[in-house]
């Protein structure tokens, strides 16, 4: 590979990596956790691979996260590693008006339920062909060196076993 092509490839890689990082500053108000993403509720809302993702950090260290995906099945947010392996994952769906949640630990390309909870608040709703999950956790439980890798995914079925339809990743910086 010639030097110019290598430089261009490195520049593009760094640009894409920088575009994936979302800086997050503390704010005094916390989003209401009701299974909807309202305008102005989250400091940052981005769309990654067709998945809406919102994040807000309170000045008391509470991290509020939201995902909305075009499905009536499950949605999930994983925190900690940027890949499934080793991430703490919250999966949720609503079926027949009943919300279902499962905290999971990523193990290789799979995940399994865990019993210790990290959640402060949570809500999930399905409406208009989309499922929205909102929840709150303590930032200190997940952040390392001013960074928090995040994975997002959704599936077509209202269960915790089916394979994802789409996924995305980003990094929150503080």
C-alpha positions in Angstrom: 0.0 0.0 0.0 1.5 3.4 -0.9 2.0 6.0 1.7 -0.8 8.4 0.5 -3.4 5.6 0.5 -2.3 4.5 3.9 -2.6 8.0 5.2 -6.1 8.4 3.7 -7.2 5.1 5.2 -5.9 6.1 8.6 -7.6 9.5 8.4 -11.0 7.9 7.5 -10.7 5.3 10.3 -10.0 8.1 12.8 -12.9 10.2 11.4 -15.3 7.3 11.7 -14.1 6.5 15.3 -14.5 10.1 16.3 -18.0 10.3 14.8 -19.0 7.3 17.0 -18.0 9.0 20.2 -20.8 11.1 21.9 -19.6 13.6 24.5 -22.0 13.9 27.4 -22.0 16.8 30.0 -24.0 16.7 33.2 -27.4 18.5 33.3 -29.6 19.3 36.3 -32.8 17.6 35.1 -33.2 13.9 34.5 -35.5 12.4 31.8 -38.7 10.9 33.0 -38.5 7.1 32.6 -41.9 6.3 30.9 -41.0 4.3 27.7 -41.1 7.3 25.4 -38.4 9.7 24.0 -39.8 13.2 24.1 -38.2 16.2 22.3 -35.6 17.9 24.5 -35.6 15.1 27.1 -32.2 13.7 26.2 -29.0 15.9 25.8 -28.1 13.7 22.8 -30.3 11.7 20.5 -28.6 10.0 17.5 -29.7 7.4 14.9 -27.2 4.5 14.4 -28.1 1.8 11.9 -31.8 2.7 12.1 -31.8 2.7 15.9 -32.5 5.9 17.9 -30.4 6.3 20.9 -30.6 8.9 23.6 -28.4 9.7 26.6 -28.4 12.1 29.4 -26.2 12.5 32.5 -27.5 14.2 35.7 -25.3 16.3 37.8 -25.6 13.6 40.5 -24.1 10.9 38.3 -27.3 9.2 37.1 -27.1 8.0 33.5 -30.4 7.9 31.6 -30.4 5.9 28.4 -33.1 5.3 25.7 -33.4 3.2 22.6 -36.2 3.2 20.1 -36.2 0.6 17.2 -38.6 -0.3 14.4 -39.8 -3.5 16.0 -42.6 -4.9 18.1 -40.0 -7.3 19.5 -37.1 -6.9 21.9 -34.7 -4.0 22.2 -31.4 -3.9 24.2 -28.6 -1.7 25.4 -25.3 -3.1 26.5 -22.7 -1.2 28.6 -19.1 -1.7 29.2 -17.1 -3.3 26.4 -18.3 -2.1 23.0 -19.0 -5.8 22.1 -21.4 -8.3 23.5 -18.7 -10.3 25.3 -18.3 -8.9 28.9 -21.1 -6.3 28.5 -23.9 -5.8 31.0 -27.0 -5.9 28.8 -30.6 -4.8 29.5 -33.1 -6.5 27.2 -36.8 -5.5 27.2 -40.0 -5.9 25.3 -43.7 -5.3 25.8 -46.2 -8.1 25.0 -49.9 -7.8 25.4 -49.4 -4.6 27.5 -47.0 -6.4 29.9 -43.4 -5.1 30.1 -40.6 -7.7 30.3 -37.0 -7.0 31.3 -33.9 -9.1 31.6 -30.5 -8.0 32.8 -27.9 -10.2 31.0 -24.2 -10.7 30.9 -22.6 -11.0 27.4 -20.5 -14.2 27.1 -18.7 -14.5 23.8 -21.5 -14.2 21.1 -24.2 -15.2 23.6 -25.8 -13.8 26.8 -27.3 -15.2 29.9 -29.5 -13.7 32.7 -27.9 -12.3 35.9 -29.6 -11.8 39.2 -27.8 -8.7 40.6 -29.5 -5.5 39.4 -27.9 -2.2 38.4 -31.2 -0.5 37.5 -32.5 2.6 39.3 -35.6 2.9 37.0 -36.9 1.3 33.8 -39.8 1.4 31.3 -40.6 -0.2 27.9 -43.4 0.5 25.5 -44.4 -0.7 22.1 -46.5 1.6 19.9 -46.8 2.5 16.3 -44.5 -0.4 15.2 -41.6 0.7 17.4 -40.4 -0.4 20.8 -38.8 2.1 23.2 -36.8 1.3 26.3 -35.6 3.8 28.8 -33.6 3.2 32.0 -31.3 4.8 34.6 -28.1 3.5 36.2 -25.2 5.0 38.1 -22.5 6.1 35.8 -19.8 5.1 38.3 -20.9 1.4 37.9 -19.8 1.4 34.2 -17.6 4.3 33.2 -13.8 3.8 32.9 -11.3 6.6 32.2 -14.0 9.0 31.0 -15.5 6.6 28.5 -18.4 4.2 28.3 -18.7 1.8 25.3 -22.4 1.2 24.4 -24.0 -1.5 22.1 -27.5 -1.3 20.8 -29.6 -4.0 19.2 -33.2 -5.1 18.5 -35.0 -8.3 17.4 -38.2 -9.1 15.7 -39.7 -11.3 18.4 -41.0 -10.6 21.9 -38.5 -12.9 23.7 -35.0 -12.9 25.1 -33.6 -15.7 22.9 -34.0 -14.6 19.2 -31.2 -13.3 17.2 -30.9 -9.5 16.6 -32.3 -7.9 13.4 -29.8 -5.0 13.6 -27.1 -3.6 16.0 -24.9 -0.6 16.4 -22.3 0.7 18.8 -21.0 4.0 20.1 -19.0 5.4 22.9 -20.1 8.0 25.5 -17.4 10.3 26.7 -17.4 12.4 29.9 
